[in-house]
Amino acid sequence: MTRTFDHLVGEAESVSVDGWDFSWLDGRATEQRPSWGYQRLLGERLAGVGSVLDIQTGGGEVLAGAGPLPPLTVATESWPPNIEKATRLLHPLGAAVVADADEPPLPFGDEAFELVTSRHPVTVWWDEIARVLRPGGAYLSQQVGPASVFELVEFFLGPQPERVRRGRHPDDAVAAAAAAGLEVVELRSERLRTEFHDIGAVIYFLRKVIWMVPGFTVGQYRDRLRELHEQIESDGPFVAQTARFLIEARKTG
């Protein structure tokens, strides 16, 4: 039975968007994964260190699923629902979860960690990462690249200026890492296919990834959402391109 626009909207508006688990989208949206396998790489790095700091951990799902954690494992998160979820998930694994505002300074001493990690950070404070890393330590991160899912962003906000489309460019990350005294040892970028199969998936995604369409509410965009619903019903999934890059940098001094 075909689900109506109102049914899909009500369903997507009522579901929790806490944490960084997108399993609600199973069967409703698909996202091609980067070839490097961030969680697998993270597990390999964790196996070789005694201390790690995971910045902006979300609900802790990625860190928890990467394998055995080092003796000193700390995760930071700023959003209260995520802090609660990460605490429940990571504490039994021996990790501490620290509430942090995602603004400098990080609440840790100099040279406190052998490894710093972050998957899809909203902001990257390179000087602080360099400060808390021990000499020889590394930063490993998978980040959102430029103009990611902008087909969807521009459906709601209209064409975006080039400076906005270029934001989060990996070249800028390399320059910022170097300015903080870190040497980039690996950089990989990919653009990947993402499909939204119903309007509920779009609503859930925009509620969860709040910086895509800032201040998004169903009420504000209801007419545009209905247009997109009708487009998906007639033409099939809405297709967008996701941008991802992997960066690994080492503190040599």
Secondary structure as GFF3:
##gff-version 3
##sequence-region A 1 253
A	DSSP	alpha_helix	5	14	.	.	.	ID=ss1
A	DSSP	three_ten_helix	23	25	.	.	.	ID=ss2
A	DSSP	beta_strand	29	31	.	.	.	ID=ss3
A	DSSP	alpha_helix	38	46	.	.	.	ID=ss4
A	DSSP	beta_strand	51	54	.	.	.	ID=ss5
A	DSSP	alpha_helix	61	64	.	.	.	ID=ss6
A	DSSP	beta_strand	72	77	.	.	.	ID=ss7
A	DSSP	alpha_helix	80	90	.	.	.	ID=ss8
A	DSSP	three_ten_helix	91	93	.	.	.	ID=ss9
A	DSSP	beta_strand	96	99	.	.	.	ID=ss10
A	DSSP	beta_strand	113	119	.	.	.	ID=ss11
A	DSSP	alpha_helix	126	132	.	.	.	ID=ss12
A	DSSP	beta_strand	133	144	.	.	.	ID=ss13
A	DSSP	alpha_helix	150	157	.	.	.	ID=ss14
A	DSSP	alpha_helix	162	165	.	.	.	ID=ss15
A	DSSP	alpha_helix	170	179	.	.	.	ID=ss16
A	DSSP	beta_strand	182	196	.	.	.	ID=ss17
A	DSSP	alpha_helix	199	208	.	.	.	ID=ss18
A	DSSP	alpha_helix	218	235	.	.	.	ID=ss19
A	DSSP	beta_strand	238	251	.	.	.	ID=ss20
###
